[in-house]
Amino acid sequence: MSKLQGKDGRSGEGHEEEETVAVHRADSWTEAVVLRGLLESAGIDSPPLTRTDPYPFSNPPADFPGAEILVRESQVEEARAIIAEYLESAKRGEQAEEPDEE
């Protein structure tokens, strides 16, 4: 775990130096960007604290190693629920696109 500070370098209000937890490891650059966007739109901080953070890249590198999705310790449950819902929705979408086998 690492400590999360706000984007301006200060700790978030009411979250002084709160620990961060990796809630998911995104296998692709696209997945990491989508998940972080979903979390941030739900008011969950997802800080870029890893070397593999996808946001600095305009295009994903060919050897993208994946990225840990980090959140404040107090937001872990909510973040995991959002991620699980997204992944289940994506899985259902893939199944709907598969042709029926007869």
MARKOLTOR-958013 format. One line per field, with one value per residue: x, y, z of N, C-alpha, C, O, CB in turn; chain; residue number from 1. Coordinates in nm, 2 decimals, always signed. Glycine has a CB too. Example, Ala and Ser with C-alpha at 12.3 -4.5 7.8 and 13.67 -1.06 7.14 Angstrom:
# MARKOLTOR-958013
nX: +1.32:+1.28
nY: -0.57:-0.22
nZ: +0.78:+0.71
caX: +1.23:+1.37
caY: -0.45:-0.11
caZ: +0.78:+0.71
cX: +1.32:+1.29
cY: -0.33:+0.00
cZ: +0.78:+0.79
oX: +1.42:+1.34
oY: -0.33:+0.11
oZ: +0.85:+0.80
cbX: +1.13:+1.41
cbY: -0.45:-0.06
cbZ: +0.90:+0.57
finu: A:A
kolvo: 1:2
END
This chain:
# MARKOLTOR-958013
nX: +0.08:+0.03:+0.06:-0.20:-0.22:-0.37:-0.43:-0.31:-0.09:-0.15:-0.30:-0.62:-0.93:-1.03:-0.91:-0.65:-0.34:-0.42:-0.41:-0.36:-0.51:-0.47:-0.72:-0.77:-0.62:-0.56:-0.56:-0.52:-0.44:-0.66:-0.87:-0.77:-0.79:-1.07:-1.17:-1.06:-1.17:-1.44:-1.44:-1.35:-1.56:-1.75:-1.68:-1.46:-1.13:-0.86:-0.55:-0.26:-0.02:+0.16:+0.43:+0.33:+0.11:-0.15:-0.24:-0.04:+0.04:+0.00:-0.06:-0.09:+0.20:+0.37:+0.45:+0.28:+0.25:+0.03:-0.18:-0.21:-0.51:-0.57:-0.71:-0.84:-0.82:-1.06:-1.25:-1.26:-1.45:-1.67:-1.54:-1.46:-1.71:-1.81:-1.62:-1.66:-1.92:-1.89:-1.71:-1.87:-2.08:-1.94:-1.86:-2.11:-2.18:-1.99:-2.06:-2.31:-2.24:-2.13:-2.18:-2.46:-2.43:-2.51
nY: -0.12:+0.23:+0.58:+0.81:+1.12:+1.43:+1.55:+1.79:+1.76:+1.78:+1.61:+1.46:+1.61:+1.52:+1.28:+1.25:+1.15:+0.89:+0.54:+0.36:+0.11:-0.16:-0.24:-0.38:-0.53:-0.41:-0.55:-0.43:-0.12:+0.03:-0.08:+0.00:+0.28:+0.31:+0.20:+0.36:+0.60:+0.55:+0.51:+0.76:+0.92:+0.84:+0.96:+0.85:+0.85:+0.77:+0.73:+0.80:+0.62:+0.43:+0.30:+0.21:+0.35:+0.44:+0.69:+0.89:+0.82:+0.89:+0.70:+0.35:+0.16:-0.09:-0.31:-0.31:-0.36:-0.39:-0.24:-0.13:-0.06:+0.18:+0.28:+0.48:+0.35:+0.36:+0.36:+0.12:-0.10:+0.02:+0.08:-0.17:-0.29:-0.13:-0.19:-0.47:-0.47:-0.34:-0.52:-0.75:-0.66:-0.61:-0.87:-0.99:-0.85:-0.94:-1.21:-1.18:-1.10:-1.33:-1.58:-1.80:-2.14:-2.42
nZ: +0.00:-0.05:+0.03:-0.03:-0.19:-0.28:-0.62:-0.64:-0.48:-0.21:+0.07:+0.03:+0.13:+0.45:+0.42:+0.51:+0.42:+0.35:+0.31:+0.00:-0.21:-0.43:-0.64:-0.87:-1.15:-1.45:-1.77:-2.02:-2.18:-2.26:-2.10:-1.84:-1.86:-1.91:-1.67:-1.47:-1.54:-1.50:-1.22:-1.13:-1.22:-1.05:-0.82:-0.70:-0.61:-0.81:-0.81:-1.00:-0.93:-1.01:-1.20:-1.44:-1.51:-1.72:-1.81:-1.88:-2.14:-2.49:-2.67:-2.62:-2.51:-2.70:-2.55:-2.32:-1.98:-1.82:-1.57:-1.23:-1.07:-0.85:-0.53:-0.26:+0.06:+0.21:+0.01:-0.12:-0.12:-0.27:-0.51:-0.60:-0.64:-0.85:-1.05:-1.08:-1.17:-1.42:-1.55:-1.56:-1.72:-1.96:-2.01:-2.06:-2.29:-2.47:-2.49:-2.61:-2.86:-2.97:-3.22:-3.24:-3.16:-3.35
caX: +0.00:+0.10:-0.03:-0.26:-0.23:-0.45:-0.36:-0.23:+0.01:-0.20:-0.39:-0.76:-1.00:-1.08:-0.84:-0.51:-0.24:-0.49:-0.35:-0.42:-0.52:-0.49:-0.84:-0.78:-0.50:-0.61:-0.47:-0.49:-0.44:-0.80:-0.94:-0.73:-0.84:-1.21:-1.20:-1.02:-1.27:-1.57:-1.42:-1.34:-1.69:-1.83:-1.62:-1.35:-0.99:-0.78:-0.43:-0.15:+0.10:+0.25:+0.51:+0.25:-0.01:-0.18:-0.27:+0.07:+0.06:-0.10:-0.08:-0.03:+0.32:+0.34:+0.47:+0.21:+0.25:-0.09:-0.18:-0.29:-0.61:-0.55:-0.81:-0.83:-0.87:-1.20:-1.34:-1.23:-1.58:-1.75:-1.46:-1.47:-1.85:-1.82:-1.54:-1.73:-2.04:-1.84:-1.66:-1.98:-2.15:-1.85:-1.87:-2.24:-2.17:-1.91:-2.15:-2.42:-2.19:-2.09:-2.29:-2.52:-2.38:-2.63
caY: +0.00:+0.36:+0.69:+0.89:+1.26:+1.49:+1.58:+1.91:+1.73:+1.78:+1.50:+1.49:+1.65:+1.41:+1.16:+1.28:+1.04:+0.76:+0.43:+0.32:-0.03:-0.20:-0.32:-0.45:-0.51:-0.40:-0.62:-0.35:+0.02:+0.07:-0.12:+0.09:+0.42:+0.31:+0.18:+0.48:+0.70:+0.51:+0.53:+0.90:+0.98:+0.81:+1.03:+0.77:+0.89:+0.66:+0.80:+0.75:+0.60:+0.32:+0.33:+0.16:+0.43:+0.46:+0.83:+0.97:+0.78:+0.92:+0.57:+0.25:+0.10:-0.23:-0.41:-0.26:-0.46:-0.38:-0.13:-0.15:+0.04:+0.21:+0.37:+0.50:+0.23:+0.38:+0.35:-0.01:-0.17:+0.08:+0.07:-0.31:-0.31:-0.06:-0.26:-0.59:-0.44:-0.31:-0.64:-0.84:-0.60:-0.64:-1.01:-1.01:-0.79:-1.03:-1.33:-1.14:-1.09:-1.46:-1.64:-1.92:-2.26:-2.51
caZ: +0.00:-0.05:+0.08:-0.14:-0.18:-0.39:-0.75:-0.62:-0.39:-0.07:+0.10:+0.01:+0.25:+0.53:+0.39:+0.53:+0.40:+0.36:+0.23:-0.12:-0.23:-0.56:-0.64:-1.00:-1.25:-1.59:-1.87:-2.13:-2.16:-2.27:-1.97:-1.73:-1.89:-1.88:-1.52:-1.39:-1.57:-1.43:-1.07:-1.10:-1.24:-0.93:-0.71:-0.63:-0.65:-0.86:-0.84:-1.09:-0.84:-1.05:-1.32:-1.55:-1.52:-1.86:-1.85:-1.95:-2.28:-2.59:-2.73:-2.54:-2.57:-2.75:-2.44:-2.20:-1.88:-1.73:-1.47:-1.11:-1.04:-0.70:-0.47:-0.12:+0.14:+0.25:-0.11:-0.18:-0.15:-0.38:-0.63:-0.65:-0.69:-0.98:-1.15:-1.10:-1.26:-1.55:-1.61:-1.59:-1.84:-2.07:-2.04:-2.12:-2.42:-2.56:-2.51:-2.70:-2.99:-3.02:-3.30:-3.17:-3.22:-3.36
cX: +0.09:+0.01:-0.07:-0.26:-0.31:-0.36:-0.27:-0.11:-0.03:-0.29:-0.53:-0.83:-1.06:-1.01:-0.69:-0.42:-0.30:-0.42:-0.43:-0.41:-0.54:-0.61:-0.86:-0.65:-0.56:-0.51:-0.44:-0.50:-0.58:-0.88:-0.90:-0.79:-1.00:-1.24:-1.17:-1.12:-1.40:-1.56:-1.42:-1.48:-1.79:-1.78:-1.51:-1.22:-0.92:-0.65:-0.33:-0.02:+0.19:+0.32:+0.43:+0.12:-0.03:-0.20:-0.16:+0.08:-0.05:-0.15:-0.02:+0.10:+0.29:+0.36:+0.40:+0.20:+0.12:-0.07:-0.27:-0.39:-0.61:-0.67:-0.78:-0.89:-1.02:-1.30:-1.32:-1.36:-1.65:-1.67:-1.47:-1.61:-1.86:-1.74:-1.61:-1.85:-1.99:-1.79:-1.77:-2.06:-2.07:-1.86:-2.00:-2.24:-2.09:-1.99:-2.26:-2.37:-2.15:-2.21:-2.34:-2.47:-2.50:-2.58
cY: +0.12:+0.46:+0.77:+1.04:+1.31:+1.52:+1.70:+1.89:+1.73:+1.66:+1.55:+1.53:+1.54:+1.28:+1.18:+1.15:+0.90:+0.66:+0.40:+0.17:-0.06:-0.29:-0.40:-0.43:-0.52:-0.46:-0.53:-0.20:+0.08:+0.04:-0.03:+0.23:+0.42:+0.29:+0.30:+0.59:+0.68:+0.54:+0.68:+0.97:+0.95:+0.87:+0.96:+0.81:+0.76:+0.72:+0.73:+0.73:+0.49:+0.37:+0.29:+0.24:+0.47:+0.60:+0.91:+0.94:+0.83:+0.80:+0.47:+0.19:-0.04:-0.33:-0.36:-0.37:-0.47:-0.27:-0.16:-0.03:+0.06:+0.30:+0.38:+0.38:+0.24:+0.37:+0.21:-0.08:-0.11:+0.06:-0.08:-0.34:-0.25:-0.14:-0.40:-0.58:-0.42:-0.44:-0.74:-0.79:-0.63:-0.78:-1.05:-0.96:-0.88:-1.16:-1.30:-1.13:-1.22:-1.52:-1.77:-2.04:-2.36:-2.65
cZ: +0.00:+0.00:-0.04:-0.10:-0.30:-0.51:-0.73:-0.52:-0.24:-0.05:+0.07:+0.14:+0.32:+0.50:+0.40:+0.52:+0.41:+0.26:+0.10:-0.14:-0.37:-0.57:-0.77:-1.07:-1.39:-1.69:-1.99:-2.10:-2.17:-2.15:-1.86:-1.75:-1.86:-1.73:-1.44:-1.42:-1.50:-1.28:-1.05:-1.12:-1.12:-0.80:-0.63:-0.69:-0.70:-0.91:-0.93:-1.01:-0.89:-1.18:-1.45:-1.57:-1.67:-1.90:-1.92:-2.10:-2.37:-2.66:-2.64:-2.60:-2.61:-2.64:-2.31:-2.10:-1.80:-1.63:-1.35:-1.10:-0.89:-0.66:-0.33:-0.05:+0.18:+0.13:-0.18:-0.22:-0.27:-0.51:-0.69:-0.70:-0.83:-1.09:-1.18:-1.20:-1.40:-1.62:-1.64:-1.71:-1.96:-2.11:-2.11:-2.27:-2.52:-2.59:-2.61:-2.84:-3.05:-3.10:-3.22:-3.24:-3.23:-3.39
oX: +0.20:-0.11:+0.01:-0.31:-0.31:-0.24:-0.17:-0.04:+0.05:-0.34:-0.57:-0.79:-1.14:-1.05:-0.61:-0.43:-0.24:-0.37:-0.55:-0.32:-0.61:-0.62:-0.95:-0.59:-0.61:-0.39:-0.34:-0.56:-0.62:-0.95:-0.99:-0.83:-1.05:-1.33:-1.25:-1.16:-1.47:-1.65:-1.49:-1.51:-1.88:-1.82:-1.48:-1.20:-0.93:-0.63:-0.33:+0.07:+0.29:+0.27:+0.45:+0.03:+0.06:-0.18:-0.19:+0.14:-0.16:-0.26:+0.09:+0.11:+0.20:+0.29:+0.46:+0.14:+0.12:+0.03:-0.38:-0.35:-0.64:-0.71:-0.70:-0.98:-1.09:-1.42:-1.38:-1.37:-1.69:-1.74:-1.49:-1.62:-1.92:-1.79:-1.61:-1.87:-2.06:-1.82:-1.76:-2.10:-2.12:-1.86:-2.00:-2.30:-2.13:-1.99:-2.29:-2.45:-2.13:-2.32:-2.26:-2.46:-2.57:-2.66
oY: +0.12:+0.44:+0.80:+1.07:+1.25:+1.52:+1.72:+1.98:+1.68:+1.60:+1.67:+1.48:+1.46:+1.18:+1.13:+1.06:+0.81:+0.69:+0.42:+0.10:+0.01:-0.39:-0.49:-0.33:-0.62:-0.43:-0.56:-0.16:+0.16:+0.12:+0.01:+0.28:+0.51:+0.36:+0.34:+0.67:+0.77:+0.60:+0.73:+1.07:+1.02:+0.85:+0.99:+0.80:+0.66:+0.75:+0.60:+0.80:+0.46:+0.46:+0.35:+0.19:+0.52:+0.63:+0.99:+1.02:+0.82:+0.79:+0.49:+0.17:-0.10:-0.44:-0.39:-0.48:-0.56:-0.22:-0.21:+0.08:-0.03:+0.39:+0.31:+0.32:+0.14:+0.36:+0.20:-0.13:-0.19:+0.04:-0.09:-0.42:-0.31:-0.16:-0.44:-0.66:-0.47:-0.47:-0.81:-0.87:-0.66:-0.81:-1.12:-1.02:-0.90:-1.21:-1.39:-1.16:-1.23:-1.52:-1.84:-2.05:-2.38:-2.74
oZ: +0.05:+0.01:-0.13:+0.01:-0.40:-0.50:-0.81:-0.48:-0.16:-0.15:+0.10:+0.24:+0.26:+0.56:+0.32:+0.60:+0.47:+0.16:+0.10:-0.08:-0.44:-0.50:-0.78:-1.06:-1.43:-1.68:-2.06:-2.00:-2.08:-2.10:-1.78:-1.65:-1.79:-1.68:-1.35:-1.32:-1.45:-1.22:-0.95:-1.06:-1.10:-0.69:-0.52:-0.81:-0.63:-1.02:-0.93:-1.03:-0.83:-1.25:-1.56:-1.64:-1.73:-2.02:-2.01:-2.17:-2.34:-2.71:-2.59:-2.72:-2.56:-2.65:-2.20:-2.13:-1.71:-1.61:-1.37:-1.11:-0.81:-0.73:-0.27:-0.09:+0.18:+0.15:-0.29:-0.33:-0.36:-0.61:-0.81:-0.80:-0.92:-1.20:-1.30:-1.29:-1.50:-1.74:-1.75:-1.80:-2.07:-2.23:-2.21:-2.36:-2.64:-2.70:-2.69:-2.94:-3.18:-3.06:-3.16:-3.37:-3.13:-3.41
cbX: -0.10:+0.16:+0.04:-0.40:-0.09:-0.52:-0.46:-0.31:+0.13:-0.27:-0.37:-0.83:-1.11:-1.23:-0.87:-0.49:-0.13:-0.64:-0.34:-0.36:-0.63:-0.36:-0.96:-0.91:-0.39:-0.64:-0.53:-0.60:-0.36:-0.87:-0.91:-0.57:-0.82:-1.27:-1.12:-0.88:-1.29:-1.60:-1.29:-1.24:-1.75:-1.83:-1.73:-1.38:-0.91:-0.85:-0.36:-0.13:+0.06:+0.17:+0.64:+0.22:+0.00:-0.30:-0.32:+0.20:+0.07:-0.05:-0.03:-0.13:+0.43:+0.44:+0.62:+0.07:+0.37:-0.11:-0.22:-0.20:-0.75:-0.42:-0.96:-0.90:-0.78:-1.22:-1.30:-1.15:-1.66:-1.77:-1.32:-1.44:-1.95:-1.76:-1.40:-1.77:-2.12:-1.72:-1.56:-2.08:-2.17:-1.70:-1.85:-2.35:-2.10:-1.78:-2.21:-2.48:-2.07:-2.05:-2.24:-2.67:-2.26:-2.71
cbY: +0.00:+0.39:+0.77:+0.84:+1.33:+1.61:+1.60:+2.02:+1.82:+1.91:+1.46:+1.37:+1.75:+1.40:+1.11:+1.34:+1.05:+0.78:+0.30:+0.39:-0.09:-0.28:-0.22:-0.41:-0.62:-0.25:-0.74:-0.38:+0.09:+0.00:-0.27:+0.10:+0.46:+0.19:+0.06:+0.53:+0.71:+0.36:+0.47:+0.96:+0.93:+0.65:+1.07:+0.62:+0.96:+0.58:+0.83:+0.84:+0.57:+0.20:+0.25:+0.01:+0.56:+0.38:+0.90:+0.96:+0.63:+1.03:+0.56:+0.14:+0.10:-0.26:-0.42:-0.21:-0.45:-0.52:+0.01:-0.17:+0.00:+0.27:+0.31:+0.63:+0.22:+0.52:+0.46:-0.10:-0.17:+0.23:+0.10:-0.41:-0.25:+0.08:-0.29:-0.66:-0.32:-0.21:-0.71:-0.85:-0.45:-0.59:-1.10:-0.95:-0.66:-1.07:-1.38:-1.01:-1.00:-1.55:-1.68:-1.91:-2.33:-2.47
cbZ: +0.12:-0.19:+0.18:-0.18:-0.17:-0.34:-0.86:-0.57:-0.41:-0.04:+0.24:-0.06:+0.21:+0.50:+0.24:+0.66:+0.51:+0.31:+0.32:-0.24:-0.14:-0.62:-0.63:-1.08:-1.22:-1.63:-1.91:-2.25:-2.27:-2.39:-1.94:-1.73:-2.03:-1.96:-1.47:-1.42:-1.72:-1.44:-1.03:-1.19:-1.37:-0.91:-0.61:-0.65:-0.54:-0.98:-0.71:-1.21:-0.71:-1.08:-1.32:-1.54:-1.44:-1.90:-1.74:-1.88:-2.29:-2.69:-2.88:-2.51:-2.46:-2.87:-2.42:-2.24:-1.79:-1.66:-1.54:-0.99:-1.09:-0.68:-0.49:-0.08:+0.27:+0.31:-0.21:-0.09:-0.03:-0.34:-0.61:-0.53:-0.60:-0.98:-1.09:-0.97:-1.20:-1.55:-1.51:-1.47:-1.81:-2.04:-1.91:-2.04:-2.42:-2.49:-2.38:-2.66:-2.99:-2.91:-3.44:-3.18:-3.14:-3.48
finu: A:A:A:A:A:A:A:A:A:A:A:A:A:A:A:A:A:A:A:A:A:A:A:A:A:A:A:A:A:A:A:A:A:A:A:A:A:A:A:A:A:A:A:A:A:A:A:A:A:A:A:A:A:A:A:A:A:A:A:A:A:A:A:A:A:A:A:A:A:A:A:A:A:A:A:A:A:A:A:A:A:A:A:A:A:A:A:A:A:A:A:A:A:A:A:A:A:A:A:A:A:A
kolvo: 1:2:3:4:5:6:7:8:9:10:11:12:13:14:15:16:17:18:19:20:21:22:23:24:25:26:27:28:29:30:31:32:33:34:35:36:37:38:39:40:41:42:43:44:45:46:47:48:49:50:51:52:53:54:55:56:57:58:59:60:61:62:63:64:65:66:67:68:69:70:71:72:73:74:75:76:77:78:79:80:81:82:83:84:85:86:87:88:89:90:91:92:93:94:95:96:97:98:99:100:101:102
END
